[in-house]
Amino acid sequence: MAHLLIVEDDELLRDGLCAQLAQAGHTVTGASDGAQAQALLDGTRFDAVILDLGLPVVDGMAVLRWVRKRLATLPVLILTARDGVEDRVEGLNAGADDYLTKPFDMAELKARLQAMLRRSRMPAFGGSMEMPAGNARLRVDAQLPRAWLGDEPLELTQREWELLSLLVANAGQVVSREDVFSAWQSESAEGAGMGSNALEVYVHRLRRKLADSGLNIRNVRGLGYMLENATP
Ligand code: CA
């Protein structure tokens, strides 16, 4: 799952958020003011930040601007007690990925967090990635969205494309089944309903389309899948 930083000066709310998100399987670190958050961000790699705007010492908006200068792609969800439209607009303009107005529903926070994490694992919008594939290159373009093997376009369904881009973005690392299901926008129950068998089918189809490319989708037993370059 993800390593999350929760920055909130309201102790009760912070503890509640930390407990709920830890229960959802995340690793969670709490900070009670903006300076503490900056110190933590300096020393630790986080997957996402939940950031209150009204904070002591260094306020949330200053932390957000600071984050954007240093960690351009770190997903940030802002929490604001202020329900003024200007605060939300200012937050989004300063680089927040999403926001929630207090009081918020925990289920909604979890859903938005999940969506934010899913987007951050996908290639950046408009971006393209490529990697060596035998004597050619595999190229994945997030904007179109299309993929090519050398000069040949790969005929992929939406799900196959999402699976492939997730594997390319994490080439050489294991992508878990949960990562794939969340990339497919399935909530966990639905994802489980779809089952590992369906995922196996997609992986099998993708393997066939990548045949002779020198790329191999390895089944890492019990963990997930890994895209690797099989050519020596
Ligand atoms: Ca506050």
py3Dmol code that shows the C-alpha trace and the ligand (Angstrom):
import py3Dmol

protein = """\
ATOM      1  CA  MET A   1       0.000   0.000   0.000  1.00  0.00           C
ATOM      2  CA  ALA A   2       1.149   3.592   0.379  1.00  0.00           C
ATOM      3  CA  HIS A   3       3.213   5.612   2.854  1.00  0.00           C
ATOM      4  CA  LEU A   4       1.103   8.622   3.793  1.00  0.00           C
ATOM      5  CA  LEU A   5       1.873  11.853   5.621  1.00  0.00           C
ATOM      6  CA  ILE A   6      -1.087  13.336   7.505  1.00  0.00           C
ATOM      7  CA  VAL A   7      -0.550  17.002   8.429  1.00  0.00           C
ATOM      8  CA  GLU A   8      -3.281  18.182  10.796  1.00  0.00           C
ATOM      9  CA  ASP A   9      -3.043  20.237  14.009  1.00  0.00           C
ATOM     10  CA  ASP A  10      -6.382  18.999  15.384  1.00  0.00           C
ATOM     11  CA  GLU A  11      -5.108  16.071  17.421  1.00  0.00           C
ATOM     12  CA  LEU A  12      -8.404  14.199  17.522  1.00  0.00           C
ATOM     13  CA  LEU A  13      -8.870  14.445  13.749  1.00  0.00           C
ATOM     14  CA  ARG A  14      -5.209  13.584  13.074  1.00  0.00           C
ATOM     15  CA  ASP A  15      -5.323  10.493  15.282  1.00  0.00           C
ATOM     16  CA  GLY A  16      -8.622   9.448  13.710  1.00  0.00           C
ATOM     17  CA  LEU A  17      -7.253   9.820  10.182  1.00  0.00           C
ATOM     18  CA  CYS A  18      -4.042   7.975  11.066  1.00  0.00           C
ATOM     19  CA  ALA A  19      -5.964   5.095  12.656  1.00  0.00           C
ATOM     20  CA  GLN A  20      -8.459   4.747   9.804  1.00  0.00           C
ATOM     21  CA  LEU A  21      -5.854   4.885   7.059  1.00  0.00           C
ATOM     22  CA  ALA A  22      -3.542   2.491   8.911  1.00  0.00           C
ATOM     23  CA  GLN A  23      -6.496   0.125   9.183  1.00  0.00           C
ATOM     24  CA  ALA A  24      -6.957   0.462   5.406  1.00  0.00           C
ATOM     25  CA  GLY A  25      -3.446  -0.979   5.058  1.00  0.00           C
ATOM     26  CA  HIS A  26      -1.372   2.183   4.625  1.00  0.00           C
ATOM     27  CA  THR A  27       1.759   3.152   6.504  1.00  0.00           C
ATOM     28  CA  VAL A  28       0.893   6.447   8.148  1.00  0.00           C
ATOM     29  CA  THR A  29       2.966   9.229   9.696  1.00  0.00           C
ATOM     30  CA  GLY A  30       1.350  12.206  11.428  1.00  0.00           C
ATOM     31  CA  ALA A  31       2.593  15.791  11.740  1.00  0.00           C
ATOM     32  CA  SER A  32       0.976  18.539  13.837  1.00  0.00           C
ATOM     33  CA  ASP A  33       2.380  21.630  12.127  1.00  0.00           C
ATOM     34  CA  GLY A  34       3.870  22.771   8.835  1.00  0.00           C
ATOM     35  CA  ALA A  35       7.493  22.857   9.997  1.00  0.00           C
ATOM     36  CA  GLN A  36       7.283  19.283  11.270  1.00  0.00           C
ATOM     37  CA  ALA A  37       5.776  18.261   7.931  1.00  0.00           C
ATOM     38  CA  GLN A  38       8.656  19.871   6.018  1.00  0.00           C
ATOM     39  CA  ALA A  39      11.228  18.122   8.231  1.00  0.00           C
ATOM     40  CA  LEU A  40       9.538  14.754   7.614  1.00  0.00           C
ATOM     41  CA  LEU A  41       9.251  15.355   3.855  1.00  0.00           C
ATOM     42  CA  ASP A  42      12.957  16.222   3.783  1.00  0.00           C
ATOM     43  CA  GLY A  43      13.976  12.898   5.231  1.00  0.00           C
ATOM     44  CA  THR A  44      11.378  10.366   4.081  1.00  0.00           C
ATOM     45  CA  ARG A  45       9.816   9.271   0.829  1.00  0.00           C
ATOM     46  CA  PHE A  46       6.019   9.499   0.974  1.00  0.00           C
ATOM     47  CA  ASP A  47       3.489   8.373  -1.654  1.00  0.00           C
ATOM     48  CA  ALA A  48       0.924  11.063  -0.806  1.00  0.00           C
ATOM     49  CA  VAL A  49       0.196  13.875   1.654  1.00  0.00           C
ATOM     50  CA  ILE A  50      -3.085  14.864   3.301  1.00  0.00           C
ATOM     51  CA  LEU A  51      -2.589  18.487   4.249  1.00  0.00           C
ATOM     52  CA  ASP A  52      -4.696  20.751   6.458  1.00  0.00           C
ATOM     53  CA  LEU A  53      -4.489  24.380   5.314  1.00  0.00           C
ATOM     54  CA  GLY A  54      -4.921  26.087   8.704  1.00  0.00           C
ATOM     55  CA  LEU A  55      -1.727  25.012  10.509  1.00  0.00           C
ATOM     56  CA  PRO A  56       0.505  26.593  13.163  1.00  0.00           C
ATOM     57  CA  VAL A  57       4.169  27.624  12.589  1.00  0.00           C
ATOM     58  CA  VAL A  58       4.131  27.204   8.782  1.00  0.00           C
ATOM     59  CA  ASP A  59       0.648  27.225   7.265  1.00  0.00           C
ATOM     60  CA  GLY A  60      -0.641  24.618   4.843  1.00  0.00           C
ATOM     61  CA  MET A  61      -0.522  26.817   1.754  1.00  0.00           C
ATOM     62  CA  ALA A  62       3.176  27.584   2.407  1.00  0.00           C
ATOM     63  CA  VAL A  63       3.868  23.852   2.868  1.00  0.00           C
ATOM     64  CA  LEU A  64       2.048  23.130  -0.404  1.00  0.00           C
ATOM     65  CA  ARG A  65       4.145  25.675  -2.343  1.00  0.00           C
ATOM     66  CA  TRP A  66       7.300  24.313  -0.701  1.00  0.00           C
ATOM     67  CA  VAL A  67       6.335  20.749  -1.677  1.00  0.00           C
ATOM     68  CA  ARG A  68       5.686  21.729  -5.294  1.00  0.00           C
ATOM     69  CA  LYS A  69       9.162  23.275  -5.661  1.00  0.00           C
ATOM     70  CA  ARG A  70      10.895  20.158  -4.367  1.00  0.00           C
ATOM     71  CA  LEU A  71       8.640  17.194  -5.003  1.00  0.00           C
ATOM     72  CA  ALA A  72       6.788  18.144  -8.153  1.00  0.00           C
ATOM     73  CA  THR A  73       4.850  14.902  -8.541  1.00  0.00           C
ATOM     74  CA  LEU A  74       3.994  14.088  -4.907  1.00  0.00           C
ATOM     75  CA  PRO A  75       0.173  13.829  -4.700  1.00  0.00           C
ATOM     76  CA  VAL A  76      -1.327  16.278  -2.173  1.00  0.00           C
ATOM     77  CA  LEU A  77      -4.933  16.331  -0.963  1.00  0.00           C
ATOM     78  CA  ILE A  78      -5.799  19.462   1.001  1.00  0.00           C
ATOM     79  CA  LEU A  79      -8.280  19.654   3.857  1.00  0.00           C
ATOM     80  CA  THR A  80      -9.843  22.984   4.545  1.00  0.00           C
ATOM     81  CA  ALA A  81     -12.274  24.167   7.190  1.00  0.00           C
ATOM     82  CA  ARG A  82     -12.766  27.293   5.171  1.00  0.00           C
ATOM     83  CA  ASP A  83     -15.500  26.703   2.694  1.00  0.00           C
ATOM     84  CA  GLY A  84     -14.678  29.763   0.604  1.00  0.00           C
ATOM     85  CA  VAL A  85     -14.294  28.986  -3.064  1.00  0.00           C
ATOM     86  CA  GLU A  86     -11.147  31.185  -3.136  1.00  0.00           C
ATOM     87  CA  ASP A  87      -9.303  28.872  -0.713  1.00  0.00           C
ATOM     88  CA  ARG A  88     -10.014  25.849  -2.829  1.00  0.00           C
ATOM     89  CA  VAL A  89      -9.043  27.636  -6.030  1.00  0.00           C
ATOM     90  CA  GLU A  90      -5.884  28.983  -4.399  1.00  0.00           C
ATOM     91  CA  GLY A  91      -5.011  25.481  -3.178  1.00  0.00           C
ATOM     92  CA  LEU A  92      -5.569  23.893  -6.562  1.00  0.00           C
ATOM     93  CA  ASN A  93      -3.612  26.675  -8.266  1.00  0.00           C
ATOM     94  CA  ALA A  94      -0.767  26.134  -5.814  1.00  0.00           C
ATOM     95  CA  GLY A  95      -0.586  22.526  -6.972  1.00  0.00           C
ATOM     96  CA  ALA A  96      -2.946  20.488  -4.793  1.00  0.00           C
ATOM     97  CA  ASP A  97      -4.248  17.397  -6.593  1.00  0.00           C
ATOM     98  CA  ASP A  98      -7.582  17.356  -4.788  1.00  0.00           C
ATOM     99  CA  TYR A  99      -9.321  18.893  -1.787  1.00  0.00           C
ATOM    100  CA  LEU A 100     -11.974  18.120   0.800  1.00  0.00           C
ATOM    101  CA  THR A 101     -13.912  20.619   2.911  1.00  0.00           C
ATOM    102  CA  LYS A 102     -14.322  19.827   6.609  1.00  0.00           C
ATOM    103  CA  PRO A 103     -16.345  18.135   7.889  1.00  0.00           C
ATOM    104  CA  PHE A 104     -15.786  15.334   5.395  1.00  0.00           C
ATOM    105  CA  ASP A 105     -16.891  11.758   5.092  1.00  0.00           C
ATOM    106  CA  MET A 106     -14.131   9.209   5.758  1.00  0.00           C
ATOM    107  CA  ALA A 107     -15.314   6.956   2.920  1.00  0.00           C
ATOM    108  CA  GLU A 108     -15.059   9.888   0.509  1.00  0.00           C
ATOM    109  CA  LEU A 109     -11.572  10.740   1.736  1.00  0.00           C
ATOM    110  CA  LYS A 110     -10.468   7.142   1.214  1.00  0.00           C
ATOM    111  CA  ALA A 111     -11.962   7.041  -2.287  1.00  0.00           C
ATOM    112  CA  ARG A 112     -10.294  10.307  -3.304  1.00  0.00           C
ATOM    113  CA  LEU A 113      -6.991   9.231  -1.815  1.00  0.00           C
ATOM    114  CA  GLN A 114      -7.191   5.960  -3.731  1.00  0.00           C
ATOM    115  CA  ALA A 115      -7.953   7.800  -6.980  1.00  0.00           C
ATOM    116  CA  MET A 116      -5.053  10.183  -6.364  1.00  0.00           C
ATOM    117  CA  LEU A 117      -2.632   7.315  -5.699  1.00  0.00           C
ATOM    118  CA  ARG A 118      -3.877   5.504  -8.805  1.00  0.00           C
ATOM    119  CA  ARG A 119      -3.317   8.563 -10.993  1.00  0.00           C
ATOM    120  CA  SER A 120       0.151   9.092  -9.561  1.00  0.00           C
ATOM    121  CA  ARG A 121       1.123   5.528 -10.488  1.00  0.00           C
ATOM    122  CA  MET A 122       0.033   6.056 -14.054  1.00  0.00           C
ATOM    123  CA  PRO A 123       2.348   7.883 -16.417  1.00  0.00           C
ATOM    124  CA  ALA A 124       1.958  11.637 -16.194  1.00  0.00           C
ATOM    125  CA  PHE A 125      -0.829  12.983 -18.341  1.00  0.00           C
ATOM    126  CA  GLY A 126       0.575  13.862 -21.723  1.00  0.00           C
ATOM    127  CA  GLY A 127       3.772  12.051 -20.894  1.00  0.00           C
ATOM    128  CA  SER A 128       5.297   9.162 -22.718  1.00  0.00           C
ATOM    129  CA  MET A 129       7.627   6.433 -21.528  1.00  0.00           C
ATOM    130  CA  GLU A 130       9.811   4.031 -23.363  1.00  0.00           C
ATOM    131  CA  MET A 131      12.086   1.149 -22.601  1.00  0.00           C
ATOM    132  CA  PRO A 132      14.350  -1.156 -24.608  1.00  0.00           C
ATOM    133  CA  ALA A 133      12.618  -4.226 -26.049  1.00  0.00           C
ATOM    134  CA  GLY A 134      15.083  -6.507 -27.747  1.00  0.00           C
ATOM    135  CA  ASN A 135      16.503  -4.567 -30.679  1.00  0.00           C
ATOM    136  CA  ALA A 136      13.572  -2.128 -30.675  1.00  0.00           C
ATOM    137  CA  ARG A 137      11.912   0.086 -28.086  1.00  0.00           C
ATOM    138  CA  LEU A 138       8.538  -0.167 -26.430  1.00  0.00           C
ATOM    139  CA  ARG A 139       6.895   3.259 -26.238  1.00  0.00           C
ATOM    140  CA  VAL A 140       3.776   4.103 -24.255  1.00  0.00           C
ATOM    141  CA  ASP A 141       2.069   7.460 -24.734  1.00  0.00           C
ATOM    142  CA  ALA A 142      -0.297   8.410 -21.945  1.00  0.00           C
ATOM    143  CA  GLN A 143      -2.125  11.129 -23.800  1.00  0.00           C
ATOM    144  CA  LEU A 144      -3.228   9.283 -26.899  1.00  0.00           C
ATOM    145  CA  PRO A 145      -3.280   6.613 -25.266  1.00  0.00           C
ATOM    146  CA  ARG A 146      -1.296   4.295 -27.537  1.00  0.00           C
ATOM    147  CA  ALA A 147       1.681   1.982 -27.403  1.00  0.00           C
ATOM    148  CA  TRP A 148       4.222   0.995 -30.035  1.00  0.00           C
ATOM    149  CA  LEU A 149       6.780  -1.716 -30.350  1.00  0.00           C
ATOM    150  CA  GLY A 150       9.423  -0.163 -32.563  1.00  0.00           C
ATOM    151  CA  ASP A 151       7.365   1.421 -35.371  1.00  0.00           C
ATOM    152  CA  GLU A 152       4.494  -1.035 -34.991  1.00  0.00           C
ATOM    153  CA  PRO A 153       1.464   0.165 -33.010  1.00  0.00           C
ATOM    154  CA  LEU A 154       0.209  -2.383 -30.485  1.00  0.00           C
ATOM    155  CA  GLU A 155      -3.493  -3.140 -30.729  1.00  0.00           C
ATOM    156  CA  LEU A 156      -4.596  -2.941 -27.121  1.00  0.00           C
ATOM    157  CA  THR A 157      -7.898  -2.718 -25.307  1.00  0.00           C
ATOM    158  CA  GLN A 158      -8.236   0.002 -22.643  1.00  0.00           C
ATOM    159  CA  ARG A 159      -7.610  -2.501 -19.833  1.00  0.00           C
ATOM    160  CA  GLU A 160      -4.590  -3.974 -21.611  1.00  0.00           C
ATOM    161  CA  TRP A 161      -3.217  -0.501 -22.168  1.00  0.00           C
ATOM    162  CA  GLU A 162      -3.648   0.417 -18.504  1.00  0.00           C
ATOM    163  CA  LEU A 163      -2.002  -2.827 -17.436  1.00  0.00           C
ATOM    164  CA  LEU A 164       0.897  -2.274 -19.831  1.00  0.00           C
ATOM    165  CA  SER A 165       1.488   1.342 -18.777  1.00  0.00           C
ATOM    166  CA  LEU A 166       1.445   0.322 -15.121  1.00  0.00           C
ATOM    167  CA  LEU A 167       4.041  -2.377 -15.849  1.00  0.00           C
ATOM    168  CA  VAL A 168       6.215  -0.016 -17.909  1.00  0.00           C
ATOM    169  CA  ALA A 169       6.029   2.725 -15.241  1.00  0.00           C
ATOM    170  CA  ASN A 170       7.232   0.146 -12.721  1.00  0.00           C
ATOM    171  CA  ALA A 171       9.539  -1.869 -14.997  1.00  0.00           C
ATOM    172  CA  GLY A 172      11.853  -4.102 -13.011  1.00  0.00           C
ATOM    173  CA  GLN A 173       9.597  -3.875  -9.944  1.00  0.00           C
ATOM    174  CA  VAL A 174       6.695  -6.022  -8.879  1.00  0.00           C
ATOM    175  CA  VAL A 175       3.227  -4.626  -9.605  1.00  0.00           C
ATOM    176  CA  SER A 176       0.730  -6.204  -7.218  1.00  0.00           C
ATOM    177  CA  ARG A 177      -2.710  -7.450  -8.254  1.00  0.00           C
ATOM    178  CA  GLU A 178      -4.189  -4.749  -6.024  1.00  0.00           C
ATOM    179  CA  ASP A 179      -2.230  -2.107  -7.965  1.00  0.00           C
ATOM    180  CA  VAL A 180      -3.732  -3.399 -11.220  1.00  0.00           C
ATOM    181  CA  PHE A 181      -7.263  -3.505  -9.848  1.00  0.00           C
ATOM    182  CA  SER A 182      -6.961   0.036  -8.514  1.00  0.00           C
ATOM    183  CA  ALA A 183      -5.581   1.186 -11.873  1.00  0.00           C
ATOM    184  CA  TRP A 184      -8.652  -0.386 -13.409  1.00  0.00           C
ATOM    185  CA  GLN A 185     -10.702   1.825 -11.120  1.00  0.00           C
ATOM    186  CA  SER A 186     -12.275  -1.161  -9.455  1.00  0.00           C
ATOM    187  CA  GLU A 187     -13.036  -0.725  -5.801  1.00  0.00           C
ATOM    188  CA  SER A 188     -11.463  -3.614  -3.914  1.00  0.00           C
ATOM    189  CA  ALA A 189     -14.687  -5.618  -3.604  1.00  0.00           C
ATOM    190  CA  GLU A 190     -15.386  -5.278  -7.307  1.00  0.00           C
ATOM    191  CA  GLY A 191     -11.735  -5.984  -8.055  1.00  0.00           C
ATOM    192  CA  ALA A 192     -11.917  -9.160  -6.006  1.00  0.00           C
ATOM    193  CA  GLY A 193     -15.149 -10.031  -7.804  1.00  0.00           C
ATOM    194  CA  MET A 194     -13.315  -9.747 -11.081  1.00  0.00           C
ATOM    195  CA  GLY A 195     -10.835 -12.200  -9.621  1.00  0.00           C
ATOM    196  CA  SER A 196      -7.263 -13.175 -10.287  1.00  0.00           C
ATOM    197  CA  ASN A 197      -8.426 -15.401 -13.142  1.00  0.00           C
ATOM    198  CA  ALA A 198      -9.587 -12.412 -15.185  1.00  0.00           C
ATOM    199  CA  LEU A 199      -6.296 -10.670 -14.525  1.00  0.00           C
ATOM    200  CA  GLU A 200      -4.434 -13.812 -15.651  1.00  0.00           C
ATOM    201  CA  VAL A 201      -6.354 -13.649 -18.931  1.00  0.00           C
ATOM    202  CA  TYR A 202      -5.310 -10.018 -19.529  1.00  0.00           C
ATOM    203  CA  VAL A 203      -1.707 -10.792 -18.635  1.00  0.00           C
ATOM    204  CA  HIS A 204      -1.777 -13.773 -21.016  1.00  0.00           C
ATOM    205  CA  ARG A 205      -3.120 -11.614 -23.873  1.00  0.00           C
ATOM    206  CA  LEU A 206      -0.547  -8.934 -23.212  1.00  0.00           C
ATOM    207  CA  ARG A 207       2.232 -11.542 -23.171  1.00  0.00           C
ATOM    208  CA  ARG A 208       1.076 -12.750 -26.595  1.00  0.00           C
ATOM    209  CA  LYS A 209       1.127  -9.200 -27.963  1.00  0.00           C
ATOM    210  CA  LEU A 210       4.626  -8.706 -26.610  1.00  0.00           C
ATOM    211  CA  ALA A 211       5.841 -12.056 -27.962  1.00  0.00           C
ATOM    212  CA  ASP A 212       9.248 -11.777 -29.708  1.00  0.00           C
ATOM    213  CA  SER A 213       9.694  -8.274 -28.228  1.00  0.00           C
ATOM    214  CA  GLY A 214      12.288  -9.459 -25.742  1.00  0.00           C
ATOM    215  CA  LEU A 215       9.991  -8.244 -22.969  1.00  0.00           C
ATOM    216  CA  ASN A 216       8.609 -10.708 -20.500  1.00  0.00           C
ATOM    217  CA  ILE A 217       5.814 -10.299 -17.939  1.00  0.00           C
ATOM    218  CA  ARG A 218       7.044 -12.452 -15.099  1.00  0.00           C
ATOM    219  CA  ASN A 219       4.594 -13.930 -12.616  1.00  0.00           C
ATOM    220  CA  VAL A 220       6.154 -13.321  -9.201  1.00  0.00           C
ATOM    221  CA  ARG A 221       4.353 -15.921  -7.164  1.00  0.00           C
ATOM    222  CA  GLY A 222       2.194 -14.490  -4.416  1.00  0.00           C
ATOM    223  CA  LEU A 223       3.263 -10.901  -5.165  1.00  0.00           C
ATOM    224  CA  GLY A 224       2.190  -9.872  -8.642  1.00  0.00           C
ATOM    225  CA  TYR A 225       3.759  -9.234 -12.026  1.00  0.00           C
ATOM    226  CA  MET A 226       6.990  -7.719 -13.205  1.00  0.00           C
ATOM    227  CA  LEU A 227       7.916  -6.452 -16.657  1.00  0.00           C
ATOM    228  CA  GLU A 228      11.495  -7.344 -17.470  1.00  0.00           C
ATOM    229  CA  ASN A 229      13.737  -7.342 -20.465  1.00  0.00           C
ATOM    230  CA  ALA A 230      14.404 -10.996 -21.098  1.00  0.00           C
ATOM    231  CA  THR A 231      17.074 -10.449 -23.765  1.00  0.00           C
ATOM    232  CA  PRO A 232      20.619 -10.751 -22.456  1.00  0.00           C
TER     233      PRO A 232
END
"""
ligand_1 = """\
1
CA
Ca -6.217 23.252 11.336
"""
view = py3Dmol.view(width=600, height=400)
view.addModel(protein, "pdb")
view.setStyle({"model": 0}, {"cartoon": {"style": "trace"}})
view.addModel(ligand_1, "xyz")
view.setStyle({"model": 1}, {"stick": {}})
view.zoomTo()
view.show()
